[in-house]
Amino acid sequence: MKAGTQGARVAAAKGVAFSKSPVLAVRLPDWRSRVVLFALFAAFIALAGRALWLQGVSDQFLQKQGESRYMRTQELPATRGKIFDRNGVVLASSLPVKSVSAFTEEIKGTDPQKIRQLAQLLDLPEADLLKKLDSDRSYVYLKRQVEMDTVAKIEKLGIDGIDTRKEYKRYYPQGEVMAHMVGFTNVEDKGQEAMELAQQKSLVGQPGSRRVIRDRLGHIVEDVGMSREPHDGKDLILSVDSKLQYIALNSIKDAVEKFHAKAGAAVVIDVHTGEVLALANYPTYNPNDRSRLTGEQLRNRVITDLFEPGSTLKPFTVALALDKGLIKPNTLFDTGGGRYLTGGHVIRDTHPHGVIDVGTIIQKSSNIGTTKISEMLSAQEMWEMFTKVGFGQAPRYGFPGAAAGRVRPYKSWRIVEKANMSFGQGISMSLLQLAHAWLIFARNGDVIPLSFQKVKEAPVGQQIISPKTAAQMRTMVESVVGPGGTASLAQVPGYRMGGKTGTAQKVVDGRYSQTHYVGNFVGIAPMSNPRFVIAVMIDDPTGPLHTGGSVAAPTAAALAANALRAANVPPDSKITDIIIPEHPLEESN
C-alpha cells in the first residue's frame, strides 16, 4: 500500500475532512492561479476581437490574401504594326501563333508514347523534352511561336498539363529581298535590325491585361474581366519600292558571283524627295529562317561599311573650285607624263594625259589634274565642303548602325594628305553617305535629307554649290559615261547616263594592298531630268577585273536600265546602240 493512501486513511481515522487532506494541500499562492485564468480569458477576448475586426470591419486584407492564391493578371499581347513598301506591298506582318507550356506536376505519369509524339510535333529531341518536364519548376515553356496547325495536333493528343497561350510571330513575305531594309524581331516580338529596330516604339503597340482565376494547377477557370484593352502598333510605310529593291538585289548578286567578290551593295535614291527607293546587300539572309544566320549575311554594308571612295570624290574638289570661280570647265592643266611630285611624294596617273582641261580631268580621272586643282584651295575650304555634304558627320537617317565615316580636322592635313583627299584617299565614308552627297550634282546644287519612310512633301534643301556649277558638273560626269571615259560600261541604251567610277585600295595590316580593292560607281539617271542617284560597291573582286569601271559601272548600268523601265521613265536619248571600247579606260585610283 502506498504511503499517500495510508496518510489519507490515517487523516480520515483522526476525523480530518477530505478537503483538508495533506495530499491535496496547495503549496502555491492563490493569486497565481487567478493570474493564469485572467491571461487565458484576455487571450480569448483578443482573438475574438481580431476575428471580429478582420471579418466584420476590415475584410479587404483577407480578400487580398485569398486573391493572391487564385487570382492572376494575364497579359494580352498587342499586334505589331505592319510594314508596307511605298506602293502598299506588305513587307512584314504578325501571324497568330501559340506558346506551348506544361504544368510539370500534372503531366507526370503521362503515357510515354504521347510524350514521344509531343516531342516530334515540337521538333525537339525526346531527351530534351523530358529534361524540361523534369524541372523543379511547376510551369515550364516547351516551345515558343508554334504554328496553329501544330498546336491543334498537340491538343488532340489530350495530354493533361499542356497549356497553350496566344502570341504572335513576325512573317516577311519578301524574304531575303527586303532583309536589310526591314530587319526582323526576336521571339519576344522586339525589333533587332533595320526598320524593325528603328521604329520599335511605334510598331510594338501597347499590350493589354485581364484578371483571371486559376486553379492550383494554373488552369484558367474563370475570366473576371478586362483590366486594360490592348492597343495594336501603328503601321509603317517605307520609302522603298519592292520592284526596285528586287532589281537592285539581283544586280548585286550577279556581280558578286561574276567577279568572284567578297560582297556587294547598292542604293537607289529619289532625286526629288531624298527617299531611299532601294537598299540591297549581298550576301543577304532570309528573316523567316535565321537558323544559319552569319555575321557576313547580317552586315548592312550600304550604311555600316566604311571605305575610301577614290575617284568618285573628285567631282567635289572640282565643283568647289568652279563654285569659287578659281577655274572654268575649259581651264587647262599640265598633267605631264603621269608623275607629279608634291609634299615630297609622287602622285601618279594610270596613263599620261599631258595638257588637258577640267572636263577631261574628270572624264579621264586624272589624279594629277585633281591635285593641281586642290592646290588652289585651302584645306579649310575643302574640309568645309566635305562636312557640308555629310562626310565625317554622324548620319541622321533614323536607321540603326549608320556609320559616320572619317574626315580628319583640316589643321592636321599635310600637303600630300590634302592632295590625296582631293581624289578620295585618306577619307572614309559609307556608300549611302557617298550617294547622298551626289544629290548636289543631280539637283541644283542643294542637298536634302534622306528618308527611309515615304514622304508626303518634298523637303527643303541646303544649298552647297550654285545651280550653274551643278549643271557644269552634270555635263562633265556625263562625259565619263561614254567611249572616252572611265565608265563606258555604265551606258544604258535609250538613256543618258552620268557618273563617276572609283577604285580604292583596301588597307591590310596598316598598308594599302596591291591585291585587294573596292570598286565603286555613283551615277545619275537620266541626265536630261535626273530621277535617280544610283551607287554601287563591289568589295574585293578577284581576278583580272577589279576597278570601279570594270565591276561597279556595268552593275549600275544593269540596275539603272531595269529601274528606269520599272518606274516608267521615258527614254531621253535616241542612241540605242551603245559603244563600248574593247579595253575601257581605267581610273587612276
Secondary structure as a PSIPRED ss2 file (coil, helix, strand):
# PSIPRED VFORMAT (PSIPRED V4.0)

   1 M C   1.000  0.000  0.000
   2 K C   1.000  0.000  0.000
   3 A H   0.000  1.000  0.000
   4 G H   0.000  1.000  0.000
   5 T H   0.000  1.000  0.000
   6 Q H   0.000  1.000  0.000
   7 G H   0.000  1.000  0.000
   8 A H   0.000  1.000  0.000
   9 R H   0.000  1.000  0.000
  10 V H   0.000  1.000  0.000
  11 A H   0.000  1.000  0.000
  12 A H   0.000  1.000  0.000
  13 A H   0.000  1.000  0.000
  14 K C   1.000  0.000  0.000
  15 G C   1.000  0.000  0.000
  16 V C   1.000  0.000  0.000
  17 A C   1.000  0.000  0.000
  18 F H   0.000  1.000  0.000
  19 S H   0.000  1.000  0.000
  20 K H   0.000  1.000  0.000
  21 S C   1.000  0.000  0.000
  22 P H   0.000  1.000  0.000
  23 V H   0.000  1.000  0.000
  24 L H   0.000  1.000  0.000
  25 A C   1.000  0.000  0.000
  26 V C   1.000  0.000  0.000
  27 R C   1.000  0.000  0.000
  28 L C   1.000  0.000  0.000
  29 P C   1.000  0.000  0.000
  30 D H   0.000  1.000  0.000
  31 W H   0.000  1.000  0.000
  32 R H   0.000  1.000  0.000
  33 S H   0.000  1.000  0.000
  34 R H   0.000  1.000  0.000
  35 V H   0.000  1.000  0.000
  36 V H   0.000  1.000  0.000
  37 L H   0.000  1.000  0.000
  38 F H   0.000  1.000  0.000
  39 A H   0.000  1.000  0.000
  40 L H   0.000  1.000  0.000
  41 F H   0.000  1.000  0.000
  42 A H   0.000  1.000  0.000
  43 A H   0.000  1.000  0.000
  44 F H   0.000  1.000  0.000
  45 I H   0.000  1.000  0.000
  46 A H   0.000  1.000  0.000
  47 L H   0.000  1.000  0.000
  48 A H   0.000  1.000  0.000
  49 G H   0.000  1.000  0.000
  50 R H   0.000  1.000  0.000
  51 A H   0.000  1.000  0.000
  52 L H   0.000  1.000  0.000
  53 W H   0.000  1.000  0.000
  54 L H   0.000  1.000  0.000
  55 Q H   0.000  1.000  0.000
  56 G H   0.000  1.000  0.000
  57 V H   0.000  1.000  0.000
  58 S C   1.000  0.000  0.000
  59 D C   1.000  0.000  0.000
  60 Q H   0.000  1.000  0.000
  61 F H   0.000  1.000  0.000
  62 L H   0.000  1.000  0.000
  63 Q H   0.000  1.000  0.000
  64 K H   0.000  1.000  0.000
  65 Q H   0.000  1.000  0.000
  66 G H   0.000  1.000  0.000
  67 E H   0.000  1.000  0.000
  68 S H   0.000  1.000  0.000
  69 R H   0.000  1.000  0.000
  70 Y H   0.000  1.000  0.000
  71 M E   0.000  0.000  1.000
  72 R E   0.000  0.000  1.000
  73 T E   0.000  0.000  1.000
  74 Q E   0.000  0.000  1.000
  75 E E   0.000  0.000  1.000
  76 L E   0.000  0.000  1.000
  77 P C   1.000  0.000  0.000
  78 A C   1.000  0.000  0.000
  79 T C   1.000  0.000  0.000
  80 R C   1.000  0.000  0.000
  81 G C   1.000  0.000  0.000
  82 K C   1.000  0.000  0.000
  83 I E   0.000  0.000  1.000
  84 F E   0.000  0.000  1.000
  85 D C   1.000  0.000  0.000
  86 R C   1.000  0.000  0.000
  87 N C   1.000  0.000  0.000
  88 G C   1.000  0.000  0.000
  89 V C   1.000  0.000  0.000
  90 V E   0.000  0.000  1.000
  91 L E   0.000  0.000  1.000
  92 A E   0.000  0.000  1.000
  93 S E   0.000  0.000  1.000
  94 S E   0.000  0.000  1.000
  95 L E   0.000  0.000  1.000
  96 P E   0.000  0.000  1.000
  97 V E   0.000  0.000  1.000
  98 K E   0.000  0.000  1.000
  99 S E   0.000  0.000  1.000
 100 V E   0.000  0.000  1.000
 101 S E   0.000  0.000  1.000
 102 A E   0.000  0.000  1.000
 103 F E   0.000  0.000  1.000
 104 T H   0.000  1.000  0.000
 105 E H   0.000  1.000  0.000
 106 E H   0.000  1.000  0.000
 107 I H   0.000  1.000  0.000
 108 K C   1.000  0.000  0.000
 109 G C   1.000  0.000  0.000
 110 T C   1.000  0.000  0.000
 111 D C   1.000  0.000  0.000
 112 P H   0.000  1.000  0.000
 113 Q H   0.000  1.000  0.000
 114 K H   0.000  1.000  0.000
 115 I H   0.000  1.000  0.000
 116 R H   0.000  1.000  0.000
 117 Q H   0.000  1.000  0.000
 118 L H   0.000  1.000  0.000
 119 A H   0.000  1.000  0.000
 120 Q H   0.000  1.000  0.000
 121 L H   0.000  1.000  0.000
 122 L C   1.000  0.000  0.000
 123 D C   1.000  0.000  0.000
 124 L C   1.000  0.000  0.000
 125 P C   1.000  0.000  0.000
 126 E H   0.000  1.000  0.000
 127 A H   0.000  1.000  0.000
 128 D H   0.000  1.000  0.000
 129 L H   0.000  1.000  0.000
 130 L H   0.000  1.000  0.000
 131 K H   0.000  1.000  0.000
 132 K H   0.000  1.000  0.000
 133 L H   0.000  1.000  0.000
 134 D C   1.000  0.000  0.000
 135 S C   1.000  0.000  0.000
 136 D C   1.000  0.000  0.000
 137 R C   1.000  0.000  0.000
 138 S C   1.000  0.000  0.000
 139 Y E   0.000  0.000  1.000
 140 V E   0.000  0.000  1.000
 141 Y E   0.000  0.000  1.000
 142 L E   0.000  0.000  1.000
 143 K E   0.000  0.000  1.000
 144 R E   0.000  0.000  1.000
 145 Q E   0.000  0.000  1.000
 146 V E   0.000  0.000  1.000
 147 E C   1.000  0.000  0.000
 148 M H   0.000  1.000  0.000
 149 D H   0.000  1.000  0.000
 150 T H   0.000  1.000  0.000
 151 V H   0.000  1.000  0.000
 152 A H   0.000  1.000  0.000
 153 K H   0.000  1.000  0.000
 154 I H   0.000  1.000  0.000
 155 E H   0.000  1.000  0.000
 156 K H   0.000  1.000  0.000
 157 L C   1.000  0.000  0.000
 158 G C   1.000  0.000  0.000
 159 I C   1.000  0.000  0.000
 160 D C   1.000  0.000  0.000
 161 G C   1.000  0.000  0.000
 162 I E   0.000  0.000  1.000
 163 D E   0.000  0.000  1.000
 164 T E   0.000  0.000  1.000
 165 R E   0.000  0.000  1.000
 166 K E   0.000  0.000  1.000
 167 E E   0.000  0.000  1.000
 168 Y E   0.000  0.000  1.000
 169 K E   0.000  0.000  1.000
 170 R E   0.000  0.000  1.000
 171 Y E   0.000  0.000  1.000
 172 Y C   1.000  0.000  0.000
 173 P C   1.000  0.000  0.000
 174 Q C   1.000  0.000  0.000
 175 G H   0.000  1.000  0.000
 176 E H   0.000  1.000  0.000
 177 V H   0.000  1.000  0.000
 178 M C   1.000  0.000  0.000
 179 A H   0.000  1.000  0.000
 180 H H   0.000  1.000  0.000
 181 M H   0.000  1.000  0.000
 182 V H   0.000  1.000  0.000
 183 G C   1.000  0.000  0.000
 184 F C   1.000  0.000  0.000
 185 T E   0.000  0.000  1.000
 186 N C   1.000  0.000  0.000
 187 V C   1.000  0.000  0.000
 188 E C   1.000  0.000  0.000
 189 D C   1.000  0.000  0.000
 190 K C   1.000  0.000  0.000
 191 G E   0.000  0.000  1.000
 192 Q C   1.000  0.000  0.000
 193 E C   1.000  0.000  0.000
 194 A H   0.000  1.000  0.000
 195 M H   0.000  1.000  0.000
 196 E H   0.000  1.000  0.000
 197 L H   0.000  1.000  0.000
 198 A H   0.000  1.000  0.000
 199 Q C   1.000  0.000  0.000
 200 Q H   0.000  1.000  0.000
 201 K H   0.000  1.000  0.000
 202 S H   0.000  1.000  0.000
 203 L H   0.000  1.000  0.000
 204 V H   0.000  1.000  0.000
 205 G C   1.000  0.000  0.000
 206 Q E   0.000  0.000  1.000
 207 P C   1.000  0.000  0.000
 208 G E   0.000  0.000  1.000
 209 S E   0.000  0.000  1.000
 210 R E   0.000  0.000  1.000
 211 R E   0.000  0.000  1.000
 212 V E   0.000  0.000  1.000
 213 I E   0.000  0.000  1.000
 214 R E   0.000  0.000  1.000
 215 D C   1.000  0.000  0.000
 216 R C   1.000  0.000  0.000
 217 L C   1.000  0.000  0.000
 218 G C   1.000  0.000  0.000
 219 H C   1.000  0.000  0.000
 220 I E   0.000  0.000  1.000
 221 V E   0.000  0.000  1.000
 222 E E   0.000  0.000  1.000
 223 D E   0.000  0.000  1.000
 224 V E   0.000  0.000  1.000
 225 G E   0.000  0.000  1.000
 226 M E   0.000  0.000  1.000
 227 S E   0.000  0.000  1.000
 228 R E   0.000  0.000  1.000
 229 E C   1.000  0.000  0.000
 230 P C   1.000  0.000  0.000
 231 H E   0.000  0.000  1.000
 232 D C   1.000  0.000  0.000
 233 G C   1.000  0.000  0.000
 234 K C   1.000  0.000  0.000
 235 D C   1.000  0.000  0.000
 236 L E   0.000  0.000  1.000
 237 I E   0.000  0.000  1.000
 238 L E   0.000  0.000  1.000
 239 S C   1.000  0.000  0.000
 240 V C   1.000  0.000  0.000
 241 D C   1.000  0.000  0.000
 242 S H   0.000  1.000  0.000
 243 K H   0.000  1.000  0.000
 244 L H   0.000  1.000  0.000
 245 Q H   0.000  1.000  0.000
 246 Y H   0.000  1.000  0.000
 247 I H   0.000  1.000  0.000
 248 A H   0.000  1.000  0.000
 249 L H   0.000  1.000  0.000
 250 N H   0.000  1.000  0.000
 251 S H   0.000  1.000  0.000
 252 I H   0.000  1.000  0.000
 253 K H   0.000  1.000  0.000
 254 D H   0.000  1.000  0.000
 255 A H   0.000  1.000  0.000
 256 V H   0.000  1.000  0.000
 257 E H   0.000  1.000  0.000
 258 K H   0.000  1.000  0.000
 259 F C   1.000  0.000  0.000
 260 H C   1.000  0.000  0.000
 261 A C   1.000  0.000  0.000
 262 K C   1.000  0.000  0.000
 263 A E   0.000  0.000  1.000
 264 G E   0.000  0.000  1.000
 265 A E   0.000  0.000  1.000
 266 A E   0.000  0.000  1.000
 267 V E   0.000  0.000  1.000
 268 V E   0.000  0.000  1.000
 269 I E   0.000  0.000  1.000
 270 D E   0.000  0.000  1.000
 271 V C   1.000  0.000  0.000
 272 H C   1.000  0.000  0.000
 273 T C   1.000  0.000  0.000
 274 G C   1.000  0.000  0.000
 275 E E   0.000  0.000  1.000
 276 V E   0.000  0.000  1.000
 277 L E   0.000  0.000  1.000
 278 A E   0.000  0.000  1.000
 279 L E   0.000  0.000  1.000
 280 A E   0.000  0.000  1.000
 281 N E   0.000  0.000  1.000
 282 Y E   0.000  0.000  1.000
 283 P C   1.000  0.000  0.000
 284 T C   1.000  0.000  0.000
 285 Y C   1.000  0.000  0.000
 286 N C   1.000  0.000  0.000
 287 P C   1.000  0.000  0.000
 288 N C   1.000  0.000  0.000
 289 D C   1.000  0.000  0.000
 290 R C   1.000  0.000  0.000
 291 S C   1.000  0.000  0.000
 292 R C   1.000  0.000  0.000
 293 L C   1.000  0.000  0.000
 294 T C   1.000  0.000  0.000
 295 G H   0.000  1.000  0.000
 296 E H   0.000  1.000  0.000
 297 Q H   0.000  1.000  0.000
 298 L H   0.000  1.000  0.000
 299 R C   1.000  0.000  0.000
 300 N C   1.000  0.000  0.000
 301 R H   0.000  1.000  0.000
 302 V H   0.000  1.000  0.000
 303 I H   0.000  1.000  0.000
 304 T H   0.000  1.000  0.000
 305 D C   1.000  0.000  0.000
 306 L C   1.000  0.000  0.000
 307 F E   0.000  0.000  1.000
 308 E C   1.000  0.000  0.000
 309 P C   1.000  0.000  0.000
 310 G H   0.000  1.000  0.000
 311 S H   0.000  1.000  0.000
 312 T H   0.000  1.000  0.000
 313 L H   0.000  1.000  0.000
 314 K H   0.000  1.000  0.000
 315 P H   0.000  1.000  0.000
 316 F H   0.000  1.000  0.000
 317 T H   0.000  1.000  0.000
 318 V H   0.000  1.000  0.000
 319 A H   0.000  1.000  0.000
 320 L H   0.000  1.000  0.000
 321 A H   0.000  1.000  0.000
 322 L H   0.000  1.000  0.000
 323 D H   0.000  1.000  0.000
 324 K C   1.000  0.000  0.000
 325 G C   1.000  0.000  0.000
 326 L C   1.000  0.000  0.000
 327 I C   1.000  0.000  0.000
 328 K C   1.000  0.000  0.000
 329 P C   1.000  0.000  0.000
 330 N C   1.000  0.000  0.000
 331 T C   1.000  0.000  0.000
 332 L E   0.000  0.000  1.000
 333 F E   0.000  0.000  1.000
 334 D E   0.000  0.000  1.000
 335 T C   1.000  0.000  0.000
 336 G C   1.000  0.000  0.000
 337 G C   1.000  0.000  0.000
 338 G C   1.000  0.000  0.000
 339 R E   0.000  0.000  1.000
 340 Y E   0.000  0.000  1.000
 341 L E   0.000  0.000  1.000
 342 T E   0.000  0.000  1.000
 343 G C   1.000  0.000  0.000
 344 G C   1.000  0.000  0.000
 345 H E   0.000  0.000  1.000
 346 V E   0.000  0.000  1.000
 347 I E   0.000  0.000  1.000
 348 R E   0.000  0.000  1.000
 349 D C   1.000  0.000  0.000
 350 T C   1.000  0.000  0.000
 351 H C   1.000  0.000  0.000
 352 P C   1.000  0.000  0.000
 353 H C   1.000  0.000  0.000
 354 G C   1.000  0.000  0.000
 355 V E   0.000  0.000  1.000
 356 I E   0.000  0.000  1.000
 357 D E   0.000  0.000  1.000
 358 V H   0.000  1.000  0.000
 359 G H   0.000  1.000  0.000
 360 T H   0.000  1.000  0.000
 361 I H   0.000  1.000  0.000
 362 I H   0.000  1.000  0.000
 363 Q H   0.000  1.000  0.000
 364 K H   0.000  1.000  0.000
 365 S C   1.000  0.000  0.000
 366 S C   1.000  0.000  0.000
 367 N H   0.000  1.000  0.000
 368 I H   0.000  1.000  0.000
 369 G H   0.000  1.000  0.000
 370 T H   0.000  1.000  0.000
 371 T H   0.000  1.000  0.000
 372 K H   0.000  1.000  0.000
 373 I H   0.000  1.000  0.000
 374 S H   0.000  1.000  0.000
 375 E C   1.000  0.000  0.000
 376 M C   1.000  0.000  0.000
 377 L C   1.000  0.000  0.000
 378 S C   1.000  0.000  0.000
 379 A H   0.000  1.000  0.000
 380 Q H   0.000  1.000  0.000
 381 E H   0.000  1.000  0.000
 382 M H   0.000  1.000  0.000
 383 W H   0.000  1.000  0.000
 384 E H   0.000  1.000  0.000
 385 M H   0.000  1.000  0.000
 386 F H   0.000  1.000  0.000
 387 T H   0.000  1.000  0.000
 388 K H   0.000  1.000  0.000
 389 V C   1.000  0.000  0.000
 390 G C   1.000  0.000  0.000
 391 F C   1.000  0.000  0.000
 392 G C   1.000  0.000  0.000
 393 Q C   1.000  0.000  0.000
 394 A C   1.000  0.000  0.000
 395 P C   1.000  0.000  0.000
 396 R C   1.000  0.000  0.000
 397 Y C   1.000  0.000  0.000
 398 G C   1.000  0.000  0.000
 399 F C   1.000  0.000  0.000
 400 P C   1.000  0.000  0.000
 401 G C   1.000  0.000  0.000
 402 A C   1.000  0.000  0.000
 403 A C   1.000  0.000  0.000
 404 A C   1.000  0.000  0.000
 405 G C   1.000  0.000  0.000
 406 R E   0.000  0.000  1.000
 407 V C   1.000  0.000  0.000
 408 R C   1.000  0.000  0.000
 409 P C   1.000  0.000  0.000
 410 Y H   0.000  1.000  0.000
 411 K H   0.000  1.000  0.000
 412 S H   0.000  1.000  0.000
 413 W C   1.000  0.000  0.000
 414 R C   1.000  0.000  0.000
 415 I H   0.000  1.000  0.000
 416 V H   0.000  1.000  0.000
 417 E H   0.000  1.000  0.000
 418 K H   0.000  1.000  0.000
 419 A H   0.000  1.000  0.000
 420 N H   0.000  1.000  0.000
 421 M H   0.000  1.000  0.000
 422 S H   0.000  1.000  0.000
 423 F C   1.000  0.000  0.000
 424 G C   1.000  0.000  0.000
 425 Q C   1.000  0.000  0.000
 426 G C   1.000  0.000  0.000
 427 I C   1.000  0.000  0.000
 428 S E   0.000  0.000  1.000
 429 M E   0.000  0.000  1.000
 430 S C   1.000  0.000  0.000
 431 L H   0.000  1.000  0.000
 432 L H   0.000  1.000  0.000
 433 Q H   0.000  1.000  0.000
 434 L H   0.000  1.000  0.000
 435 A H   0.000  1.000  0.000
 436 H H   0.000  1.000  0.000
 437 A H   0.000  1.000  0.000
 438 W C   1.000  0.000  0.000
 439 L H   0.000  1.000  0.000
 440 I H   0.000  1.000  0.000
 441 F H   0.000  1.000  0.000
 442 A H   0.000  1.000  0.000
 443 R C   1.000  0.000  0.000
 444 N C   1.000  0.000  0.000
 445 G C   1.000  0.000  0.000
 446 D E   0.000  0.000  1.000
 447 V E   0.000  0.000  1.000
 448 I C   1.000  0.000  0.000
 449 P C   1.000  0.000  0.000
 450 L C   1.000  0.000  0.000
 451 S E   0.000  0.000  1.000
 452 F C   1.000  0.000  0.000
 453 Q E   0.000  0.000  1.000
 454 K C   1.000  0.000  0.000
 455 V C   1.000  0.000  0.000
 456 K C   1.000  0.000  0.000
 457 E C   1.000  0.000  0.000
 458 A C   1.000  0.000  0.000
 459 P C   1.000  0.000  0.000
 460 V C   1.000  0.000  0.000
 461 G C   1.000  0.000  0.000
 462 Q E   0.000  0.000  1.000
 463 Q E   0.000  0.000  1.000
 464 I C   1.000  0.000  0.000
 465 I C   1.000  0.000  0.000
 466 S C   1.000  0.000  0.000
 467 P H   0.000  1.000  0.000
 468 K H   0.000  1.000  0.000
 469 T H   0.000  1.000  0.000
 470 A H   0.000  1.000  0.000
 471 A H   0.000  1.000  0.000
 472 Q H   0.000  1.000  0.000
 473 M H   0.000  1.000  0.000
 474 R H   0.000  1.000  0.000
 475 T H   0.000  1.000  0.000
 476 M H   0.000  1.000  0.000
 477 V H   0.000  1.000  0.000
 478 E H   0.000  1.000  0.000
 479 S H   0.000  1.000  0.000
 480 V H   0.000  1.000  0.000
 481 V C   1.000  0.000  0.000
 482 G C   1.000  0.000  0.000
 483 P C   1.000  0.000  0.000
 484 G C   1.000  0.000  0.000
 485 G C   1.000  0.000  0.000
 486 T C   1.000  0.000  0.000
 487 A C   1.000  0.000  0.000
 488 S H   0.000  1.000  0.000
 489 L H   0.000  1.000  0.000
 490 A H   0.000  1.000  0.000
 491 Q C   1.000  0.000  0.000
 492 V E   0.000  0.000  1.000
 493 P C   1.000  0.000  0.000
 494 G C   1.000  0.000  0.000
 495 Y E   0.000  0.000  1.000
 496 R C   1.000  0.000  0.000
 497 M C   1.000  0.000  0.000
 498 G E   0.000  0.000  1.000
 499 G E   0.000  0.000  1.000
 500 K E   0.000  0.000  1.000
 501 T E   0.000  0.000  1.000
 502 G E   0.000  0.000  1.000
 503 T E   0.000  0.000  1.000
 504 A E   0.000  0.000  1.000
 505 Q E   0.000  0.000  1.000
 506 K E   0.000  0.000  1.000
 507 V E   0.000  0.000  1.000
 508 V E   0.000  0.000  1.000
 509 D C   1.000  0.000  0.000
 510 G C   1.000  0.000  0.000
 511 R E   0.000  0.000  1.000
 512 Y E   0.000  0.000  1.000
 513 S E   0.000  0.000  1.000
 514 Q E   0.000  0.000  1.000
 515 T E   0.000  0.000  1.000
 516 H E   0.000  0.000  1.000
 517 Y E   0.000  0.000  1.000
 518 V E   0.000  0.000  1.000
 519 G E   0.000  0.000  1.000
 520 N E   0.000  0.000  1.000
 521 F E   0.000  0.000  1.000
 522 V E   0.000  0.000  1.000
 523 G E   0.000  0.000  1.000
 524 I E   0.000  0.000  1.000
 525 A E   0.000  0.000  1.000
 526 P C   1.000  0.000  0.000
 527 M C   1.000  0.000  0.000
 528 S C   1.000  0.000  0.000
 529 N C   1.000  0.000  0.000
 530 P C   1.000  0.000  0.000
 531 R C   1.000  0.000  0.000
 532 F E   0.000  0.000  1.000
 533 V E   0.000  0.000  1.000
 534 I E   0.000  0.000  1.000
 535 A E   0.000  0.000  1.000
 536 V E   0.000  0.000  1.000
 537 M E   0.000  0.000  1.000
 538 I E   0.000  0.000  1.000
 539 D E   0.000  0.000  1.000
 540 D C   1.000  0.000  0.000
 541 P C   1.000  0.000  0.000
 542 T C   1.000  0.000  0.000
 543 G C   1.000  0.000  0.000
 544 P C   1.000  0.000  0.000
 545 L C   1.000  0.000  0.000
 546 H C   1.000  0.000  0.000
 547 T C   1.000  0.000  0.000
 548 G H   0.000  1.000  0.000
 549 G H   0.000  1.000  0.000
 550 S H   0.000  1.000  0.000
 551 V H   0.000  1.000  0.000
 552 A H   0.000  1.000  0.000
 553 A H   0.000  1.000  0.000
 554 P H   0.000  1.000  0.000
 555 T H   0.000  1.000  0.000
 556 A H   0.000  1.000  0.000
 557 A H   0.000  1.000  0.000
 558 A H   0.000  1.000  0.000
 559 L H   0.000  1.000  0.000
 560 A H   0.000  1.000  0.000
 561 A H   0.000  1.000  0.000
 562 N H   0.000  1.000  0.000
 563 A H   0.000  1.000  0.000
 564 L H   0.000  1.000  0.000
 565 R H   0.000  1.000  0.000
 566 A H   0.000  1.000  0.000
 567 A C   1.000  0.000  0.000
 568 N C   1.000  0.000  0.000
 569 V C   1.000  0.000  0.000
 570 P C   1.000  0.000  0.000
 571 P C   1.000  0.000  0.000
 572 D C   1.000  0.000  0.000
 573 S C   1.000  0.000  0.000
 574 K C   1.000  0.000  0.000
 575 I C   1.000  0.000  0.000
 576 T C   1.000  0.000  0.000
 577 D C   1.000  0.000  0.000
 578 I C   1.000  0.000  0.000
 579 I C   1.000  0.000  0.000
 580 I C   1.000  0.000  0.000
 581 P C   1.000  0.000  0.000
 582 E C   1.000  0.000  0.000
 583 H C   1.000  0.000  0.000
 584 P C   1.000  0.000  0.000
 585 L C   1.000  0.000  0.000
 586 E C   1.000  0.000  0.000
 587 E C   1.000  0.000  0.000
 588 S C   1.000  0.000  0.000
 589 N C   1.000  0.000  0.000
